[in-house]
């Protein structure tokens, strides 16, 4: 990814424009990698994400998400000889908030709680929850479906050939009095036990 910036803007910016834009580009690359590792289709030698991997354990047509569906996902993980002690949830923010609103009958107590030891951390059935905006919530016939991934992350391998880094191209665009910022990264992901990745699809919220 390359972004071109006028040298005039660089000279007159109050804060370092190169630093600010470099951080913004790195964030964009991070989101791109997040999306690829969640839903990448592997086309043209790109990353094959969780929802496209072969031999994962599928739970289709989940419908309105509830705690029973989460228990079913945990059963599927156990049946795949995966380790629940190293399992984690990956879901869209919409789905986490829907689950947080679920209450126990009678007591009215919320079923999902924040981790009291760390601000902003959540657990579900004892497993950590990671939210990502890169899991779409507009899928399916009604354009309101998403996927939730429950995976034994100890059996997921992430290959890192090149961490996201920013290079300043000070000469390449000299003829237009511009400076280029190039961000590169090279990652891949694979599963040692693909059945230990449970993909819940067709998820909707009440």
N, C-alpha and C positions, 0 to 999 in steps of 0.2 A: 504494500500500500504506500503510495507516494502522495504527499500534499505539497502544493506550491504556494509560497507566501511572498508577497511583495517585500523587497528590501526596505522600502519606505516605511511600511508598517512595522517592520522589525526595529528600525532606527527610532521611531517615535512612540513606541509602546511604553507605557509606564512600567509594566511588569514584563518579564521576558516572554515575548510572543512565542519564541521557539520552544521554551520549556512548557508553556501552557498548552500549546497545540500538540507537542510531543506526548504529553500526558493524556490528552484527549484521544489521540490516535491509538495509544497503547490500550486505553480503555475499550475503544471500539474493537480492536483486535481480540481483546479478552472476551468480549461478548460474542464475537464471531466464533471463537474457539468453543465457548460454552454451547452455542447453538449446534455446532458441528458434532460435539461429543454427546449431545442429547438426541438430535434428530437427523444428523448428517446421513445422506444416502450412499456415500462412497463413490459417487459418479466421478469419472475422470481423475481417479487416484486421490480423491479427497477422503476425509475421515468418515468412517462408518460409525454412526452414533448408536446409543443404546436401543432406540426404537427401531433401528434397521438391521441390527445384528442378527445373524442366523442362529437358530437353536436356543434363543432365549425363551423364557416361560411367559406365555401370553395370557392375559385375562381381558377378554374383549367384552364390549357392551356393558361396562360397569354401571353406567347411569348415575343418578344422584349419589355423590360420595357419602359414605358413612363409615363408622368404625368397624362394622362387620366386614366390609370390603377390605379394610386394612388387615384384619385378622386372616382373611382368606389369602391375601398376598403373603403374609408371614408363613402360613401353612405351605404355600407353593414353594417358598424359599427353603423351608425345612425339608420338603420332599426332594429338593434338588441337591441335598447334601451340602448346602451352604451354611455358613456360620452366622447365626443371628447376632452374635456379639460384635461383628464387624460390618453389619448391614446398615444402610442409610437410605432415607427417602429423598427423592428429587421431584419437585413439583412446582407448578406455577404459583405465584403469590395468591391468585384468586382461590385456588384450591385449599391452600393453607388457611386462609381466612374463613372459608366455608367450614372447614373442620374445626377451627377454633371456636366457632359459634355453636357447635353441637353441645348439648347439655344432657347430663344424666337425668333420667326420669325420676320424679319425686324430689330429689335434693336440688335439682336445678344447677348442679355444679358443672363447670366447664370440663370437658373431657381431655382437652389438650392444653398443656401449661407451658409457659416459658421456662427455660432452664434458670433456676434461681441463682446459679453460680456464675452465669455469664449473660450479660445484657444482649437481648436480641436473638438468643439461641433457643430453639424449640426441639422438643422430643415428642415422638409418637410411638406408643407401645414400647417405650424405652430406647428407641433408635433416633439418632439425630436427623433433623430435617433441614434440607438445603433448598432454598427457593431460587428459581431462575426465571427471568422474563423471556428466556429463549425457548421455553416450552409453550407452544401456541395454545390458545384457548378458543380458537374460532374454527375448529375442525368439525367434520361430520356433516350430515345432511342439514342439521339445524344451525350450523356455524357456531356452535356453543360447546363443543367437546374438546377435551384435552387428554393428555396422558400423564400418568404418575409412574415413576420408576422406583422400584425397591430393589437394591442391589447389594450383594456382599462385596464391598469395595476392596477387601483384601485379595479378592480374586479378579480384580480389574487392573490391568497394566497400562500405564500412561507412558508413552515414549516421548522423550524431549530431546530433539536434535539441536534446536536453537530457541532459547528463551526470547520472548518479545523484546526487541531492542530498537532504538531509534538512531538512525544515521543522518547527519546533516550533509546535504549535497550542495556545497557552496559554489561550485563551478558549473554544474550541469546546465543551469538555467541563467547563466550570466548574461546571455544575449537579450534577455527580457527583464534584467535587473530583479531576479527572483532567487529565492533559496528554496530548495526542496528538502522535505523531511520524509525519510523512508523508514517504515516500520516493517520488520520481518520477524517471522516466527515459524517454527516447524515442529509440529506435534503429531502424535497418533495415539490411538487407544485400542485395546484388545481385551478379550476376556479369557481367563484360564478355565473358567467353568461358566459358559454362557447361560446354562439353565439356572444359575444362581442370580440372574438378572430377571426380575419379574416386571413385565411391562403391562400396566393397567391402562387400557385404552377405552375410548368412549365415555370418559369421565365428564359428568355434568354436576352442577351445584344446585341445591334446593332453591 
